[in-house]
Amino acid sequence: MRQTIRTSPAIRVTAPARLHLGFLDLNGDIGRRFGSIGLAVDQPSTTLTLRRSEKNEAKGAESKRALALVNKYARPDRGAHYAIDVENAIPAHAGLGSGTQLALAVGAAIAEIEGGTLQAEDLAALGDRGARSGIGLAAFAGGGFIVDGGKGKDPGVPPPVTLRCDFPEDWRVLLILDSRETGVSGEAELTAFADLPEFPQVAAAHICHLVLMRLVPGLKECDIAAFGAAITEIQAIVGGYFATKQGGSPWTSPAVGQIANRLRQQGATGIGQSSWGPTGFAFVDSQAAAERLYHSSIEDAKAVGINILIAQGRNTGARIESIKP
């Protein structure tokens, strides 16, 4: 266990973005609902620094959300106040887990500066996280490729991680970003889930079959063709299910879908949208392949208002460190 820091003047936390690659069972007919597939990635990330202060205050990216979290976590009855500087933040409502990572980063920084270390599950309870997916919590705690077991009978317990493994170091993921669009979140997300039709049991069974017998073996054997084919098929099933809440399309941003399909035609695999989007993704087996596809597609992407970012899997969780004045 990492040694607790009790006298540090400041704590810096860097938390990774995560991709939500699909659900296992949206009905939960056999007792557990949702179940998620995900991956921690090295960029974008949220980095913040927290130090003691005479009052709670925040500056930098996402300062309003950060201050609300500080106010929620702080204990003014004990004279605990903090200043927080969010140096950079994962784009909000983009399907990259920005809210969860910011909440966990703020909570972890406060816990660390006060001389205690909270587990991700404790922070999730404080931040009301893990309502459907445990991917964000697991990405913060340990990174890597993750499958969670969905929500059980107790709504207060985050989904358990049923599989976590390192993502191949050589593989890359092209993130397809549309800063003009935002994914569904908050009350709109709750309403969208409530209005969705029943998810076919045969579809849930097929997704689980794909995960167990193609996706995970492909990942462990570094067979990107098998891994990518499974992701693409899972995304087609889940994306089709959510299409009624996305204007009839599996893509929140049609422009993202256009560029994703172009990348697929040029050799990328594992094509899809993270969570409610608008961020899309496409996998390749090397940095060289990623750079080739980036350079062949970036001008077309920019022409329709899209950016492409080359990322890799992050096989470690959030970094928490003491910094000197």
C-alpha positions as CSV (number, residue, x, y, z in Angstrom):
1,M,0.0,0.0,0.0
2,R,1.2,3.5,-0.9
3,Q,2.6,5.4,2.1
4,T,0.1,8.1,3.4
5,I,1.2,11.7,2.9
6,R,0.4,13.8,6.0
7,T,2.5,16.9,5.6
8,S,2.4,17.6,1.9
9,P,1.6,21.3,1.0
10,A,-0.2,20.1,-2.1
11,I,-1.4,17.0,-3.9
12,R,-1.5,16.5,-7.6
13,V,-3.8,13.9,-9.2
14,T,-3.8,12.8,-12.9
15,A,-6.8,10.7,-13.8
16,P,-7.2,8.9,-17.2
17,A,-10.1,9.1,-19.6
18,R,-12.0,5.9,-20.3
19,L,-13.8,4.4,-23.3
20,H,-17.1,2.7,-22.7
21,L,-17.1,0.0,-25.4
22,G,-20.5,-1.5,-24.8
23,F,-23.0,-3.1,-22.4
24,L,-23.5,-6.8,-21.8
25,D,-27.2,-7.0,-20.7
26,L,-29.4,-4.0,-20.5
27,N,-32.4,-5.8,-19.0
28,G,-30.8,-7.9,-16.3
29,D,-33.1,-10.9,-16.7
30,I,-30.9,-13.2,-14.6
31,G,-30.3,-10.8,-11.7
32,R,-27.6,-8.3,-12.8
33,R,-28.2,-5.3,-15.1
34,F,-25.9,-3.5,-17.5
35,G,-22.5,-5.0,-17.3
36,S,-19.9,-2.9,-19.1
37,I,-16.8,-3.2,-21.3
38,G,-14.2,-0.5,-21.1
39,L,-10.7,0.7,-21.5
40,A,-8.6,3.3,-19.8
41,V,-6.6,5.5,-22.2
42,D,-3.6,7.7,-21.7
43,Q,-5.2,10.8,-23.2
44,P,-7.1,13.0,-22.7
45,S,-6.7,13.2,-18.9
46,T,-7.7,15.3,-15.9
47,T,-4.9,16.8,-13.9
48,L,-5.5,18.9,-10.8
49,T,-3.6,20.2,-7.8
50,L,-5.2,20.7,-4.4
51,R,-3.8,22.5,-1.4
52,R,-5.1,23.9,1.9
53,S,-6.6,27.3,1.9
54,E,-8.6,29.7,4.0
55,K,-11.6,29.1,1.9
56,N,-12.8,26.7,-0.8
57,E,-11.9,28.1,-4.2
58,A,-11.2,26.7,-7.7
59,K,-9.6,27.9,-10.9
60,G,-8.7,26.4,-14.3
61,A,-10.7,24.0,-16.5
62,E,-14.0,22.8,-15.1
63,S,-13.6,25.2,-12.1
64,K,-17.3,25.4,-11.4
65,R,-17.7,21.6,-11.2
66,A,-14.5,21.2,-9.3
67,L,-15.6,23.8,-6.7
68,A,-18.9,22.0,-6.2
69,L,-17.0,18.8,-5.5
70,V,-14.7,20.5,-3.1
71,N,-17.7,21.9,-1.3
72,K,-19.3,18.5,-1.2
73,Y,-16.2,16.6,0.1
74,A,-14.7,19.2,2.4
75,R,-15.3,19.2,6.2
76,P,-15.6,22.9,7.1
77,D,-16.7,21.8,10.6
78,R,-13.1,20.7,11.0
79,G,-11.7,23.8,9.5
80,A,-10.8,22.0,6.3
81,H,-10.8,24.3,3.2
82,Y,-9.0,23.9,-0.1
83,A,-7.9,25.6,-3.2
84,I,-8.0,23.6,-6.4
85,D,-6.4,24.3,-9.7
86,V,-7.6,22.1,-12.6
87,E,-4.7,22.2,-15.1
88,N,-6.5,20.2,-17.7
89,A,-9.7,18.3,-17.9
90,I,-11.2,15.5,-19.9
91,P,-13.9,17.1,-22.2
92,A,-17.3,17.1,-20.5
93,H,-20.2,15.0,-21.9
94,A,-18.1,13.5,-24.6
95,G,-18.4,9.9,-23.6
96,L,-14.9,9.8,-21.9
97,G,-16.0,9.6,-18.2
98,S,-15.1,13.2,-17.4
99,G,-17.5,13.6,-14.5
100,T,-16.4,10.4,-12.7
101,Q,-12.7,11.1,-13.1
102,L,-13.0,14.7,-11.8
103,A,-15.1,13.5,-8.8
104,L,-12.7,10.7,-8.0
105,A,-9.6,13.0,-8.5
106,V,-11.0,15.7,-6.1
107,G,-12.0,13.1,-3.5
108,A,-8.7,11.3,-3.7
109,A,-6.7,14.6,-3.4
110,I,-8.7,15.6,-0.3
111,A,-8.4,12.2,1.3
112,E,-4.6,12.2,0.6
113,I,-3.9,15.7,2.0
114,E,-5.9,14.8,5.1
115,G,-3.8,11.7,5.7
116,G,-6.0,8.9,4.6
117,T,-6.5,7.0,1.4
118,L,-10.0,6.1,0.2
119,Q,-10.7,3.2,-2.1
120,A,-12.4,4.0,-5.4
121,E,-15.7,2.5,-4.1
122,D,-15.6,4.9,-1.1
123,L,-15.1,7.8,-3.4
124,A,-17.9,6.6,-5.7
125,A,-20.3,6.7,-2.8
126,L,-19.2,10.3,-2.1
127,G,-19.6,11.3,-5.7
128,D,-22.7,9.3,-6.5
129,R,-20.7,7.4,-9.2
130,G,-21.1,3.9,-10.6
131,A,-24.8,4.1,-11.1
132,R,-24.6,1.9,-14.2
133,S,-21.0,1.2,-15.1
134,G,-18.0,0.4,-12.9
135,I,-15.6,1.2,-15.8
136,G,-14.7,4.7,-14.6
137,L,-14.0,3.5,-11.0
138,A,-11.8,0.7,-12.2
139,A,-10.0,2.9,-14.7
140,F,-9.2,5.3,-11.9
141,A,-8.1,2.5,-9.6
142,G,-6.0,0.4,-11.9
143,G,-6.4,1.3,-15.6
144,G,-6.3,-1.4,-18.3
145,F,-9.0,-3.3,-20.1
146,I,-12.0,-3.9,-17.9
147,V,-15.3,-5.9,-17.9
148,D,-17.7,-5.3,-15.0
149,G,-20.5,-7.6,-13.8
150,G,-23.3,-5.1,-13.8
151,K,-25.6,-3.9,-11.0
152,G,-26.9,-6.4,-8.5
153,K,-29.7,-6.2,-6.0
154,D,-28.1,-3.4,-3.8
155,P,-28.2,-0.1,-5.8
156,G,-25.6,1.4,-3.5
157,V,-22.9,-1.1,-4.5
158,P,-20.9,-0.3,-7.6
159,P,-20.6,-3.1,-10.3
160,P,-17.8,-5.5,-9.5
161,V,-14.9,-5.9,-11.8
162,T,-15.1,-9.4,-13.3
163,L,-12.1,-9.1,-15.6
164,R,-9.1,-6.6,-15.7
165,C,-6.1,-7.1,-17.9
166,D,-3.3,-5.1,-19.5
167,F,-4.0,-3.7,-22.9
168,P,-1.4,-4.5,-25.5
169,E,1.4,-1.9,-25.4
170,D,1.7,-1.7,-29.2
171,W,-2.0,-1.2,-30.0
172,R,-3.4,2.3,-30.5
173,V,-6.8,3.7,-30.6
174,L,-7.8,6.7,-32.8
175,L,-10.2,8.9,-30.9
176,I,-12.6,10.8,-33.1
177,L,-13.7,14.0,-31.4
178,D,-16.5,16.4,-32.1
179,S,-16.4,19.4,-29.7
180,R,-19.7,20.8,-31.1
181,E,-21.8,17.9,-29.8
182,T,-22.5,16.5,-26.4
183,G,-23.7,13.2,-25.2
184,V,-26.8,12.5,-23.1
185,S,-26.2,13.0,-19.4
186,G,-27.9,13.8,-16.1
187,E,-31.7,13.7,-16.0
188,A,-31.9,13.3,-19.8
189,E,-29.9,10.1,-19.5
190,L,-32.2,8.7,-16.8
191,T,-35.2,9.5,-19.0
192,A,-33.6,7.9,-22.0
193,F,-32.9,4.7,-20.2
194,A,-36.4,4.6,-18.8
195,D,-37.9,5.0,-22.3
196,L,-35.9,2.4,-24.0
197,P,-37.7,-0.8,-25.1
198,E,-36.8,-4.2,-23.6
199,F,-33.4,-5.4,-24.7
200,P,-33.7,-8.8,-26.4
201,Q,-32.3,-11.6,-24.2
202,V,-30.9,-13.3,-27.3
203,A,-28.9,-10.1,-28.0
204,A,-27.5,-10.1,-24.5
205,A,-26.5,-13.7,-24.7
206,H,-24.8,-13.1,-28.0
207,I,-22.8,-10.2,-26.7
208,C,-21.7,-12.2,-23.7
209,H,-20.7,-15.0,-26.1
210,L,-18.7,-12.5,-28.2
211,V,-16.9,-11.1,-25.1
212,L,-16.0,-14.5,-23.6
213,M,-15.1,-16.4,-26.8
214,R,-13.7,-13.8,-29.1
215,L,-13.0,-10.4,-27.6
216,V,-11.1,-11.5,-24.5
217,P,-9.1,-14.3,-26.1
218,G,-8.2,-11.9,-29.0
219,L,-7.0,-9.4,-26.4
220,K,-4.9,-11.9,-24.5
221,E,-3.4,-13.4,-27.7
222,C,-2.8,-9.9,-29.2
223,D,-5.1,-10.9,-32.1
224,I,-6.5,-7.5,-33.1
225,A,-8.6,-8.9,-35.9
226,A,-10.6,-11.0,-33.4
227,F,-10.7,-8.3,-30.8
228,G,-11.8,-5.7,-33.3
229,A,-14.4,-7.8,-35.0
230,A,-16.0,-8.5,-31.6
231,I,-16.0,-4.8,-30.6
232,T,-17.5,-3.8,-34.0
233,E,-20.3,-6.3,-33.7
234,I,-21.1,-5.4,-30.1
235,Q,-21.2,-1.8,-31.0
236,A,-23.6,-2.5,-33.9
237,I,-26.0,-4.3,-31.5
238,V,-25.8,-1.8,-28.7
239,G,-25.7,1.2,-31.1
240,G,-28.8,0.0,-32.9
241,Y,-30.6,-0.3,-29.6
242,F,-29.8,3.3,-28.5
243,A,-30.4,4.7,-32.0
244,T,-33.9,5.8,-31.1
245,K,-32.5,8.2,-28.6
246,Q,-29.8,9.5,-31.0
247,G,-31.9,10.7,-33.9
248,G,-32.3,7.3,-35.4
249,S,-28.5,6.8,-35.8
250,P,-26.0,4.8,-33.7
251,W,-23.8,8.0,-33.8
252,T,-24.6,11.1,-31.7
253,S,-22.5,13.0,-34.3
254,P,-23.0,11.9,-37.9
255,A,-19.6,13.5,-38.7
256,V,-17.9,11.2,-36.2
257,G,-19.6,8.2,-37.9
258,Q,-18.5,9.4,-41.3
259,I,-14.8,9.6,-40.2
260,A,-15.1,6.3,-38.3
261,N,-16.3,4.5,-41.4
262,R,-13.4,6.1,-43.4
263,L,-10.9,4.7,-40.9
264,R,-12.5,1.3,-41.2
265,Q,-12.2,1.4,-44.9
266,Q,-8.5,2.1,-44.5
267,G,-7.8,-0.8,-42.2
268,A,-8.9,0.1,-38.7
269,T,-11.0,-2.3,-36.7
270,G,-13.1,-2.2,-33.5
271,I,-15.2,0.7,-34.7
272,G,-17.7,2.4,-32.4
273,Q,-18.9,5.2,-30.1
274,S,-18.0,5.5,-26.5
275,S,-21.1,5.7,-24.2
276,W,-23.5,8.3,-25.5
277,G,-20.7,9.9,-27.5
278,P,-20.0,12.0,-29.4
279,T,-16.5,10.5,-29.2
280,G,-15.9,7.6,-31.6
281,F,-13.0,5.2,-31.7
282,A,-11.1,2.9,-34.0
283,F,-8.3,0.4,-33.1
284,V,-5.1,-0.4,-35.0
285,D,-2.2,-2.7,-34.1
286,S,0.7,-0.1,-34.0
287,Q,1.8,3.5,-33.7
288,A,2.9,3.4,-37.4
289,A,-0.6,2.3,-38.5
290,A,-2.2,5.0,-36.3
291,E,0.0,7.7,-37.8
292,R,-0.7,6.5,-41.3
293,L,-4.5,6.6,-40.8
294,Y,-4.2,9.9,-39.0
295,H,-2.4,11.6,-41.8
296,S,-4.6,10.2,-44.5
297,S,-7.8,11.3,-42.7
298,I,-7.1,14.4,-40.7
299,E,-7.8,16.9,-43.5
300,D,-11.2,15.2,-44.3
301,A,-11.9,15.2,-40.6
302,K,-11.2,18.9,-40.1
303,A,-13.3,19.7,-43.1
304,V,-16.4,18.3,-41.2
305,G,-15.4,19.8,-37.8
306,I,-13.8,16.7,-36.4
307,N,-10.4,16.1,-34.7
308,I,-8.5,12.8,-34.4
309,L,-6.3,12.0,-31.4
310,I,-4.0,9.0,-31.2
311,A,-4.1,7.3,-27.8
312,Q,-3.0,4.1,-26.2
313,G,-4.3,2.0,-23.4
314,R,-3.3,3.1,-20.0
315,N,-2.4,0.1,-17.8
316,T,-2.1,2.0,-14.6
317,G,-4.7,4.0,-12.7
318,A,-4.7,7.6,-11.5
319,R,-1.4,9.0,-10.4
320,I,-1.4,10.7,-7.0
321,E,1.7,12.6,-5.9
322,S,3.0,15.1,-3.4
323,I,4.4,18.3,-4.9
324,K,6.6,20.8,-3.2
325,P,6.0,24.6,-3.2
